[in-house]
Amino acid sequence: MPDSRTRPSDTQPFDSFRSFYPFYLSEHANRTCRRLHFIGSLIVLAILCWSLAQQAWAGLALLPLVGYGFAWVGHFFFEHNRPATFKYPLYSLAGDWVMFWQIATGKIRF
């Protein structure tokens, strides 16, 4: 099994979210990148709540634009790496929300 802190080769993908998450966190070492992820996720939650409350279903189309927009700015301009979502879309999405929760609860520094 590959070291979970390093990127696996194409022939050895992560076999679980548990093994992926330490890698995910290593790709978010830059504080500004983490902040942009958190802010983007917070805005996503606000848009989701607003869209559901107002039954403004078109607002749901903004969710990936806002969420990924903030995150990708963090990666391309501050972290200087390629977002994990390009290679691990589901694990990365789960990682976004676990990291969001850990920042919100103070487990990860904002």
N, C-alpha and C positions, 0 to 999 in steps of 0.2 A: 504494500500500500504506500502511495506517495506521501511525502511530508505534507501535512495539511496547510502549512504556511507558504508553500510554493505553488506556482501554477503547474498543474499536471500537464503531461503531454496529451496530444490529441488521442493517443491510444489508451490513455489512462484517465478517463474523466472521473470527477468526484462521484463517489458511490452513495453519498448521503448529504443531506443539508448540514448535518453535524460536522462532517469533514470539510464542507465548503465554507462554513461561516468564518473560521479563522482566516482563511484566504481572503474572504470578502472584507473583513476588517482591515487586513493589511493593505488592501487597495483603497482604504479610506483613512489613511494615516494623517492626511492634511486636515487641520481643524476647519478651514474655510470650506473645504469640500464637504465635510460632515454637516456643517451648518447649512450649506445650500441644500443638501439632501433633506435635512430636517424641515427647513422652511418650505421646500417644495411639497413634501409629504403633508405638512400642516395645511397648506393651501388646497391640496388635493382633497383632504378631509372636509374642508370648508365648502368647496365646490360640490362635493358629493352630497353633503347635508342640504345645501341650498337647492340643488337640482331635485333631490327627492322631495323636499318640503314644498317646493313650488311646482313640482311635476314638470320641470323644465328639462326634458330629456336631452335636448341638444347640448346642454351644459356638460353632460357626461363625456362628450367628445373632447372636452378640454382636459380631462384627467390625465391621459398619457402625455399630452403636450406640456402641461405644467410640471408633472412629476418628473418626466425624463428631461425636460428642458433645464430645470434647476440642477439636476444631478449631472447632466453632461457638461454643463458649464463648469461645475466643480471639478470634473475629471480632466477636461481638456485644458483649462486655464490655470488650475491650482494644483491638482494632483499629478497632472502630466502623465496620465495613463489612459488606456482604453477601457471604457466601462465593461464590467463583467457581464452585463446584460446581453452583449453581443454574442457571447459564447455560452452563457448559462442563464437564459432568460427567466426561468421559473425560480431557480435558486436565488438569483439576484433580486427578483421581486420580493421573495420571502425575506431575504437579507435586509432589504430596504426597511421593511416594517419591523423586523426584530431590532435593527439598529435604531430606528425611530423610537421604539418603546424604551430601549436601554438609555437613550439620550434623555427622553422625557422623565424617566425614573431616576436619573442621576448615575446610572451605572457606567455610562460613557460620557466623557467630558464634552460639553458643548462649546 
